[in-house]
Each structure stands twice: as structure tokens, then as C-alpha cells.
């Protein structure tokens, strides 16, 4: 199994506001993914979001930890998608930063 994709996105929002924005953002992401995903599951435990997406017979699973000054993400990609890990990491990082920066 490929090593997990990890990334950290700094923020200055505080933990509660960053989590609120992620909760809102997951609703938007779920709506976008619904066109290609067979299932999108996510659940919060304290400040950790666990998620699992099944799309095109591929399963992506991981978690996001909301900290006081950053959001830490770890994702297990299937080997076919792991080949695109750098592109995926850049896109997720860019989208996450926008989510945490917008007013």
C-alpha cells in the first residue's frame, strides 16, 4: 500500500471557526462529489473529521484534524491515485486554503 498523503494548512482562525468552515465546506464538497461518487461518508469525533469516498471503484479514506493554528490531513489513496499524489495534494491544499481564508 502506498504511503499516505499528508498535508498541513496553517490558519489564524482558531479551532472553532476553522472547524465551522470545514463543516460548511464538506457540505459543498459532498454536493460536488455526488455526481461521480458512489458514496461519501464523513463523521466528526471532537475535532477530527473521518471520511471515506468511493468513486469509480476506488476508495479514498482519511482524516482531518482541526488544530488551533492549522488543519492536518492524512489520506490513504489507492495505488492508481497515489501516482497522482502530488497533483492531488496541490489541489486539496489550494482548496483548503481558500476554504479557510474566505470570509
Beta strands, then each sheet from edge to edge (+ up, - down):
strand 1: 5-10
strand 2: 37-45
strand 3: 48-55
strand 4: 58-66
strand 5: 70-76
sheet 1: 1+ 5- 4+ 3- 2+
end
